[in-house]
Amino acid sequence: MILFKSILNEKTASLLLYGEISDEGGDGKIASRDIVNELMYMDGSYENLNIRINSIGGDVYPGIAIFNAIRQCRSNVTIYIDGIAASIAGVIALCGKRVEMSRYSRMMLHNVSGGCYGNKKDLQDMISTIESLEDTIVEIIAGRCGRDKEEVKNAYFDGTDHWLKADEALALGLIDAIYDVEAVPEESTTDDIYRIFTNRLVLEQQPQNSDKMKLEDFKKIPRFANCTDEAAVMSILGETARKADKADDLEKENGELKEQLSRQEEERIETAVTDAVTDGRIGADQKDTYKNLLKADFKNGLTALKAMKPKKLLKDKFENQELQAGESPWEKRQKEIRENIRK
């Protein structure tokens, strides 16, 4: 059995379908039950599953079992065609939520093959079985690429092996992307698009890379749909970049204003609490309590603080009176108390 799994990170795992597909496995074959077991385990443990295919195909029914197991996965399944996805392996490749193919790989579609030994009734039953299986596979292919079943059957089930390159499979809608040619995803940011577009403009000048620069790639993105040439794309990119810079400046200014308001608020609270301590409305040990109160609700907290009556000591009252005979009223009263104690 050629079956390997790799844990890429805590959210993503990878599974290799490298070998011939069969029921039992062994001798370089992949057993459908082993694949399904691995899928059942990984689907419950990882958010993303990457399934990589390099297979000449094999038995149809085990292949359909693998197809259904992948199709029912809750994880985000991406299928990568690394080498060959031929016959039933090519059908399995079509069930990914996203399918990517190397520019050097091949996909092959053809009629179902089978045979039997027996009388003419046995042979007729075998033909009916093959036709039924082909109808199922045609339905899968047609559903993937959005084409009519009869059109698919006439094109790929004519007794010939049809080998498709990556760009042909992409044009037919069988795959979503060519993974070793830099694509332009719809969710690309302005910076992503600018980088890709600039790189492709450079590569377009090199004959060996002429297929990398595709204006059509950008026109698939809604905001570039009406662009007629590269200049129009660059104009939109420039305008978008300017808007992004302006948004960054506004965000920076907003942050500075927030910081300034925060400082002013701290100063206002500090002044209110210090004044309350100075005139005796609260004690120095209560400053932090009233600061927190004002931070939570400054308006009502300040109202409550102002409503408190200042605490006046008797000493302060006497010291505010005019001096008599060179001594303060407080000192005079203290002297009287001491004399009374001595008597």
Number of C-alpha atoms within 10 A of each C-alpha: 18 16 17 12 15 11 13 12 10 10 12 18 20 20 20 21 23 24 24 23 28 20 18 14 18 13 10 13 21 26 23 23 16 16 21 17 11 15 21 15 10 21 19 11 15 18 15 21 26 22 21 23 24 22 25 19 23 19 18 22 15 19 25 19 17 22 21 13 18 26 16 13 18 13 21 16 24 19 26 24 28 20 19 23 30 25 24 26 31 25 24 24 27 23 23 23 15 16 23 24 31 19 17 14 17 22 26 21 22 21 20 19 13 11 10 11 8 9 8 9 9 13 14 13 12 16 16 12 14 17 14 13 18 19 17 14 23 24 17 17 24 19 14 17 17 13 15 13 18 13 12 17 19 11 13 18 19 11 11 11 14 18 18 17 16 23 17 14 21 18 12 15 16 25 24 17 24 21 16 11 13 14 18 18 14 13 9 13 11 15 12 12 20 17 11 17 25 13 14 20 15 13 16 16 11 12 8 9 13 14 13 20 21 16 16 13 16 22 16 14 15 9 13 18 13 13 17 12 11 13 10 13 21 17 12 15 19 14 11 14 15 12 12 13 12 12 12 12 12 12 12 12 12 12 11 12 12 12 12 11 11 12 11 12 14 13 11 13 19 17 10 17 23 16 13 22 17 12 13 16 18 20 14 13 9 12 17 12 10 21 18 13 18 24 13 11 10 17 11 12 18 16 11 12 17 14 10 12 12 14 12 11 10 9 11 10 11 16 14 11 11 10 14 9 7 8 10 16 19 17 13 15 11 11 11 10 10 10 9 8 7 6 5
